[in-house]
Amino acid sequence: MNTQINAQAITDSVTRIVNQHLQSSTEIKQTDSLKERGMDSIVCMRIIVELENEFNIEIEDEDLLIENYENINTITELMSRLVAKI
């Protein structure tokens, strides 16, 4: 049960952060391509910094692969994996 709550909290935080930085006029769905929704390298780095602060983690270089930041789901999976390590 606690794992589900944590997973939902991670999803909610990632969704909020992504939406805040992309400032889309329409809701960004979990599987929407963030690149197609306007994410460039600068926005991606801003999202990464905020995720590190939100989850009190440090994202290592090996996790800075573009496939980890394709959509909200891939970011959530990465954050879940990294948060589980702490």
N, CA, C and O atoms as a GROMACS GRO file, in nm:
protein
  344
    1MET      N    1   0.082  -0.120   0.000
    1MET     CA    2   0.000   0.000   0.000
    1MET      C    3   0.087   0.126   0.000
    1MET      O    4   0.064   0.217  -0.079
    2ASN      N    5   0.186   0.131   0.088
    2ASN     CA    6   0.274   0.246   0.095
    2ASN      C    7   0.348   0.268  -0.036
    2ASN      O    8   0.370   0.382  -0.076
    3THR      N    9   0.387   0.159  -0.103
    3THR     CA   10   0.456   0.170  -0.231
    3THR      C   11   0.365   0.237  -0.334
    3THR      O   12   0.412   0.320  -0.412
    4GLN      N   13   0.237   0.202  -0.334
    4GLN     CA   14   0.144   0.264  -0.428
    4GLN      C   15   0.128   0.413  -0.400
    4GLN      O   16   0.122   0.494  -0.492
    5ILE      N   17   0.123   0.448  -0.272
    5ILE     CA   18   0.112   0.589  -0.237
    5ILE      C   19   0.237   0.662  -0.284
    5ILE      O   20   0.227   0.771  -0.342
    6ASN      N   21   0.354   0.604  -0.260
    6ASN     CA   22   0.478   0.666  -0.304
    6ASN      C   23   0.482   0.678  -0.456
    6ASN      O   24   0.523   0.781  -0.509
    7ALA      N   25   0.440   0.573  -0.525
    7ALA     CA   26   0.440   0.575  -0.671
    7ALA      C   27   0.347   0.685  -0.722
    7ALA      O   28   0.381   0.756  -0.816
    8GLN      N   29   0.231   0.698  -0.661
    8GLN     CA   30   0.137   0.803  -0.703
    8GLN      C   31   0.192   0.941  -0.672
    8GLN      O   32   0.177   1.034  -0.752
    9ALA      N   33   0.257   0.955  -0.558
    9ALA     CA   34   0.316   1.084  -0.521
    9ALA      C   35   0.426   1.122  -0.620
    9ALA      O   36   0.439   1.239  -0.657
   10ILE      N   37   0.506   1.025  -0.662
   10ILE     CA   38   0.611   1.050  -0.760
   10ILE      C   39   0.549   1.093  -0.893
   10ILE      O   40   0.593   1.191  -0.953
   11THR      N   41   0.447   1.020  -0.937
   11THR     CA   42   0.379   1.054  -1.062
   11THR      C   43   0.321   1.195  -1.055
   11THR      O   44   0.335   1.273  -1.150
   12ASP      N   45   0.256   1.227  -0.945
   12ASP     CA   46   0.196   1.360  -0.929
   12ASP      C   47   0.303   1.470  -0.932
   12ASP      O   48   0.283   1.574  -0.996
   13SER      N   49   0.414   1.447  -0.864
   13SER     CA   50   0.521   1.547  -0.861
   13SER      C   51   0.583   1.566  -0.999
   13SER      O   52   0.605   1.679  -1.042
   14VAL      N   53   0.612   1.456  -1.067
   14VAL     CA   54   0.671   1.464  -1.201
   14VAL      C   55   0.575   1.538  -1.295
   14VAL      O   56   0.618   1.625  -1.370
   15THR      N   57   0.449   1.503  -1.290
   15THR     CA   58   0.349   1.567  -1.376
   15THR      C   59   0.343   1.717  -1.350
   15THR      O   60   0.341   1.797  -1.444
   16ARG      N   61   0.341   1.754  -1.224
   16ARG     CA   62   0.335   1.896  -1.187
   16ARG      C   63   0.458   1.971  -1.237
   16ARG      O   64   0.446   2.079  -1.294
   17ILE      N   65   0.576   1.914  -1.215
   17ILE     CA   66   0.701   1.980  -1.256
   17ILE      C   67   0.708   1.995  -1.407
   17ILE      O   68   0.743   2.102  -1.457
   18VAL      N   69   0.676   1.889  -1.480
   18VAL     CA   70   0.681   1.895  -1.626
   18VAL      C   71   0.582   1.999  -1.678
   18VAL      O   72   0.618   2.081  -1.762
   19ASN      N   73   0.459   1.996  -1.628
   19ASN     CA   74   0.359   2.093  -1.674
   19ASN      C   75   0.400   2.235  -1.642
   19ASN      O   76   0.377   2.327  -1.721
   20GLN      N   77   0.460   2.254  -1.527
   20GLN     CA   78   0.505   2.388  -1.486
   20GLN      C   79   0.612   2.441  -1.581
   20GLN      O   80   0.608   2.558  -1.618
   21HIS      N   81   0.705   2.357  -1.621
   21HIS     CA   82   0.815   2.403  -1.705
   21HIS      C   83   0.779   2.412  -1.853
   21HIS      O   84   0.835   2.495  -1.925
   22LEU      N   85   0.686   2.330  -1.898
   22LEU     CA   86   0.648   2.336  -2.039
   22LEU      C   87   0.537   2.438  -2.064
   22LEU      O   88   0.518   2.481  -2.177
   23GLN      N   89   0.466   2.476  -1.960
   23GLN     CA   90   0.362   2.579  -1.969
   23GLN      C   91   0.272   2.560  -2.090
   23GLN      O   92   0.249   2.652  -2.168
   24SER      N   93   0.222   2.439  -2.104
   24SER     CA   94   0.134   2.407  -2.216
   24SER      C   95  -0.007   2.457  -2.189
   24SER      O   96  -0.053   2.459  -2.075
   25SER      N   97  -0.074   2.498  -2.294
   25SER     CA   98  -0.212   2.544  -2.279
   25SER      C   99  -0.309   2.426  -2.266
   25SER      O  100  -0.424   2.444  -2.227
   26THR      N  101  -0.262   2.307  -2.300
   26THR     CA  102  -0.343   2.186  -2.284
   26THR      C  103  -0.270   2.088  -2.193
   26THR      O  104  -0.148   2.093  -2.180
   27GLU      N  105  -0.347   2.001  -2.131
   27GLU     CA  106  -0.290   1.902  -2.040
   27GLU      C  107  -0.191   1.811  -2.113
   27GLU      O  108  -0.218   1.763  -2.223
   28ILE      N  109  -0.077   1.789  -2.051
   28ILE     CA  110   0.022   1.696  -2.106
   28ILE      C  111  -0.008   1.558  -2.050
   28ILE      O  112  -0.007   1.538  -1.929
   29LYS      N  113  -0.036   1.465  -2.138
   29LYS     CA  114  -0.068   1.328  -2.097
   29LYS      C  115   0.061   1.252  -2.064
   29LYS      O  116   0.170   1.292  -2.105
   30GLN      N  117   0.046   1.143  -1.991
   30GLN     CA  118   0.160   1.064  -1.944
   30GLN      C  119   0.250   1.016  -2.057
   30GLN      O  120   0.371   1.002  -2.038
   31THR      N  121   0.193   0.990  -2.173
   31THR     CA  122   0.271   0.933  -2.284
   31THR      C  123   0.300   1.033  -2.396
   31THR      O  124   0.359   0.996  -2.498
   32ASP      N  125   0.260   1.159  -2.378
   32ASP     CA  126   0.289   1.260  -2.480
   32ASP      C  127   0.440   1.281  -2.492
   32ASP      O  128   0.511   1.284  -2.392
   33SER      N  129   0.487   1.295  -2.614
   33SER     CA  130   0.628   1.327  -2.638
   33SER      C  131   0.656   1.467  -2.585
   33SER      O  132   0.594   1.564  -2.628
   34LEU      N  133   0.749   1.477  -2.490
   34LEU     CA  134   0.780   1.608  -2.434
   34LEU      C  135   0.854   1.695  -2.534
   34LEU      O  136   0.843   1.817  -2.530
   35LYS      N  137   0.930   1.633  -2.622
   35LYS     CA  138   0.998   1.709  -2.727
   35LYS      C  139   0.895   1.776  -2.816
   35LYS      O  140   0.908   1.894  -2.851
   36GLU      N  141   0.792   1.701  -2.854
   36GLU     CA  142   0.686   1.757  -2.938
   36GLU      C  143   0.604   1.862  -2.865
   36GLU      O  144   0.541   1.947  -2.927
   37ARG      N  145   0.607   1.857  -2.731
   37ARG     CA  146   0.533   1.955  -2.651
   37ARG      C  147   0.619   2.076  -2.616
   37ARG      O  148   0.576   2.164  -2.541
   38GLY      N  149   0.742   2.082  -2.671
   38GLY     CA  150   0.823   2.202  -2.655
   38GLY      C  151   0.945   2.189  -2.566
   38GLY      O  152   1.013   2.288  -2.539
   39MET      N  153   0.975   2.068  -2.519
   39MET     CA  154   1.092   2.053  -2.432
   39MET      C  155   1.220   2.053  -2.516
   39MET      O  156   1.237   1.971  -2.606
   40ASP      N  157   1.309   2.146  -2.483
   40ASP     CA  158   1.441   2.148  -2.544
   40ASP      C  159   1.543   2.116  -2.435
   40ASP      O  160   1.505   2.086  -2.322
   41SER      N  161   1.671   2.123  -2.467
   41SER     CA  162   1.774   2.084  -2.370
   41SER      C  163   1.775   2.175  -2.247
   41SER      O  164   1.801   2.129  -2.136
   42ILE      N  165   1.747   2.302  -2.266
   42ILE     CA  166   1.745   2.396  -2.152
   42ILE      C  167   1.630   2.362  -2.058
   42ILE      O  168   1.649   2.353  -1.937
   43VAL      N  169   1.513   2.343  -2.114
   43VAL     CA  170   1.396   2.308  -2.032
   43VAL      C  171   1.419   2.173  -1.964
   43VAL      O  172   1.384   2.156  -1.847
   44CYS      N  173   1.477   2.079  -2.035
   44CYS     CA  174   1.504   1.947  -1.977
   44CYS      C  175   1.596   1.960  -1.856
   44CYS      O  176   1.572   1.897  -1.753
   45MET      N  177   1.701   2.040  -1.867
   45MET     CA  178   1.793   2.058  -1.754
   45MET      C  179   1.723   2.127  -1.637
   45MET      O  180   1.751   2.095  -1.521
   46ARG      N  181   1.635   2.220  -1.664
   46ARG     CA  182   1.560   2.285  -1.556
   46ARG      C  183   1.469   2.184  -1.485
   46ARG      O  184   1.457   2.186  -1.363
   47ILE      N  185   1.407   2.098  -1.563
   47ILE     CA  186   1.322   1.993  -1.505
   47ILE      C  187   1.408   1.900  -1.420
   47ILE      O  188   1.368   1.864  -1.309
   48ILE      N  189   1.524   1.861  -1.470
   48ILE     CA  190   1.613   1.771  -1.396
   48ILE      C  191   1.654   1.833  -1.263
   48ILE      O  192   1.651   1.766  -1.160
   49VAL      N  193   1.693   1.960  -1.264
   49VAL     CA  194   1.732   2.028  -1.140
   49VAL      C  195   1.617   2.030  -1.040
   49VAL      O  196   1.636   2.004  -0.922
   50GLU      N  197   1.498   2.059  -1.089
   50GLU     CA  198   1.383   2.062  -0.998
   50GLU      C  199   1.349   1.922  -0.946
   50GLU      O  200   1.311   1.908  -0.830
   51LEU      N  201   1.363   1.820  -1.030
   51LEU     CA  202   1.340   1.682  -0.984
   51LEU      C  203   1.440   1.645  -0.875
   51LEU      O  204   1.403   1.582  -0.776
   52GLU      N  205   1.565   1.683  -0.893
   52GLU     CA  206   1.667   1.655  -0.791
   52GLU      C  207   1.629   1.721  -0.658
   52GLU      O  208   1.642   1.660  -0.552
   53ASN      N  209   1.584   1.844  -0.665
   53ASN     CA  210   1.543   1.914  -0.543
   53ASN      C  211   1.418   1.853  -0.481
   53ASN      O  212   1.410   1.836  -0.360
   54GLU      N  213   1.322   1.821  -0.565
   54GLU     CA  214   1.194   1.765  -0.517
   54GLU      C  215   1.214   1.633  -0.444
   54GLU      O  216   1.154   1.610  -0.339
   55PHE      N  217   1.298   1.546  -0.501
   55PHE     CA  218   1.315   1.411  -0.446
   55PHE      C  219   1.443   1.396  -0.364
   55PHE      O  220   1.474   1.286  -0.317
   56ASN      N  221   1.516   1.506  -0.347
   56ASN     CA  222   1.640   1.504  -0.269
   56ASN      C  223   1.735   1.395  -0.318
   56ASN      O  224   1.786   1.314  -0.240
   57ILE      N  225   1.758   1.395  -0.449
   57ILE     CA  226   1.846   1.298  -0.513
   57ILE      C  227   1.944   1.371  -0.603
   57ILE      O  228   1.929   1.490  -0.630
   58GLU      N  229   2.045   1.298  -0.648
   58GLU     CA  230   2.136   1.349  -0.750
   58GLU      C  231   2.126   1.256  -0.869
   58GLU      O  232   2.152   1.136  -0.858
   59ILE      N  233   2.090   1.310  -0.983
   59ILE     CA  234   2.079   1.230  -1.104
   59ILE      C  235   2.218   1.219  -1.166
   59ILE      O  236   2.278   1.319  -1.204
   60GLU      N  237   2.266   1.097  -1.174
   60GLU     CA  238   2.401   1.072  -1.225
   60GLU      C  239   2.405   1.086  -1.377
   60GLU      O  240   2.302   1.079  -1.444
   61ASP      N  241   2.525   1.106  -1.428
   61ASP     CA  242   2.544   1.124  -1.573
   61ASP      C  243   2.484   1.009  -1.654
   61ASP      O  244   2.427   1.032  -1.761
   62GLU      N  245   2.496   0.886  -1.604
   62GLU     CA  246   2.446   0.772  -1.681
   62GLU      C  247   2.293   0.771  -1.691
   62GLU      O  248   2.236   0.698  -1.773
   63ASP      N  249   2.226   0.851  -1.608
   63ASP     CA  250   2.080   0.862  -1.616
   63ASP      C  251   2.034   0.983  -1.696
   63ASP      O  252   1.914   1.011  -1.703
   64LEU      N  253   2.128   1.055  -1.756
   64LEU     CA  254   2.093   1.172  -1.836
   64LEU      C  255   2.075   1.136  -1.983
   64LEU      O  256   2.112   1.212  -2.072
   65LEU      N  257   2.017   1.021  -2.006
   65LEU     CA  258   1.989   0.974  -2.141
   65LEU      C  259   1.853   1.027  -2.186
   65LEU      O  260   1.758   1.029  -2.108
   66ILE      N  261   1.845   1.069  -2.310
   66ILE     CA  262   1.722   1.129  -2.362
   66ILE      C  263   1.601   1.035  -2.348
   66ILE      O  264   1.489   1.081  -2.328
   67GLU      N  265   1.625   0.905  -2.358
   67GLU     CA  266   1.512   0.812  -2.346
   67GLU      C  267   1.450   0.813  -2.205
   67GLU      O  268   1.336   0.769  -2.188
   68ASN      N  269   1.523   0.861  -2.105
   68ASN     CA  270   1.466   0.872  -1.971
   68ASN      C  271   1.374   0.992  -1.957
   68ASN      O  272   1.303   1.005  -1.857
   69TYR      N  273   1.374   1.080  -2.056
   69TYR     CA  274   1.298   1.205  -2.048
   69TYR      C  275   1.205   1.223  -2.168
   69TYR      O  276   1.171   1.336  -2.204
   70GLU      N  277   1.163   1.112  -2.229
   70GLU     CA  278   1.076   1.118  -2.347
   70GLU      C  279   0.935   1.164  -2.312
   70GLU      O  280   0.871   1.237  -2.388
   71ASN      N  281   0.886   1.119  -2.197
   71ASN     CA  282   0.751   1.154  -2.156
   71ASN      C  283   0.740   1.145  -2.004
   71ASN      O  284   0.837   1.108  -1.937
   72ILE      N  285   0.626   1.179  -1.950
   72ILE     CA  286   0.608   1.177  -1.805
   72ILE      C  287   0.628   1.036  -1.751
   72ILE      O  288   0.686   1.020  -1.643
   73ASN      N  289   0.582   0.934  -1.822
   73ASN     CA  290   0.599   0.797  -1.774
   73ASN      C  291   0.746   0.758  -1.760
   73ASN      O  292   0.784   0.698  -1.660
   74THR      N  293   0.829   0.792  -1.858
   74THR     CA  294   0.970   0.753  -1.850
   74THR      C  295   1.041   0.829  -1.738
   74THR      O  296   1.130   0.774  -1.672
   75ILE      N  297   1.004   0.954  -1.717
   75ILE     CA  298   1.063   1.030  -1.606
   75ILE      C  299   1.019   0.970  -1.473
   75ILE      O  300   1.099   0.956  -1.381
   76THR      N  301   0.892   0.935  -1.462
   76THR     CA  302   0.840   0.875  -1.340
   76THR      C  303   0.910   0.743  -1.309
   76THR      O  304   0.945   0.716  -1.194
   77GLU      N  305   0.932   0.661  -1.411
   77GLU     CA  306   1.004   0.534  -1.391
   77GLU      C  307   1.144   0.560  -1.339
   77GLU      O  308   1.189   0.492  -1.247
   78LEU      N  309   1.214   0.657  -1.397
   78LEU     CA  310   1.349   0.691  -1.352
   78LEU      C  311   1.346   0.740  -1.207
   78LEU      O  312   1.426   0.695  -1.125
   79MET      N  313   1.255   0.831  -1.175
   79MET     CA  314   1.248   0.884  -1.039
   79MET      C  315   1.215   0.774  -0.939
   79MET      O  316   1.271   0.771  -0.830
   80SER      N  317   1.125   0.684  -0.975
   80SER     CA  318   1.090   0.573  -0.886
   80SER      C  319   1.212   0.486  -0.858
   80SER      O  320   1.234   0.445  -0.744
   81ARG      N  321   1.289   0.460  -0.961
   81ARG     CA  322   1.410   0.378  -0.945
   81ARG      C  323   1.512   0.450  -0.856
   81ARG      O  324   1.572   0.388  -0.768
   82LEU      N  325   1.532   0.578  -0.880
   82LEU     CA  326   1.632   0.653  -0.803
   82LEU      C  327   1.588   0.674  -0.658
   82LEU      O  328   1.671   0.666  -0.566
   83VAL      N  329   1.461   0.702  -0.636
   83VAL     CA  330   1.410   0.721  -0.500
   83VAL      C  331   1.419   0.590  -0.422
   83VAL      O  332   1.443   0.593  -0.301
   84ALA      N  333   1.399   0.478  -0.488
   84ALA     CA  334   1.406   0.348  -0.420
   84ALA      C  335   1.547   0.319  -0.368
   84ALA      O  336   1.564   0.240  -0.275
   85LYS      N  337   1.647   0.383  -0.427
   85LYS     CA  338   1.786   0.362  -0.384
   85LYS      C  339   1.821   0.435  -0.255
   85LYS      O  340   1.918   0.400  -0.189
   86ILE      N  341   1.741   0.536  -0.220
   86ILE     CA  342   1.776   0.614  -0.100
   86ILE      C  343   1.705   0.565   0.024
   86ILE      O  344   1.724   0.620   0.132
   0.00000   0.00000   0.00000
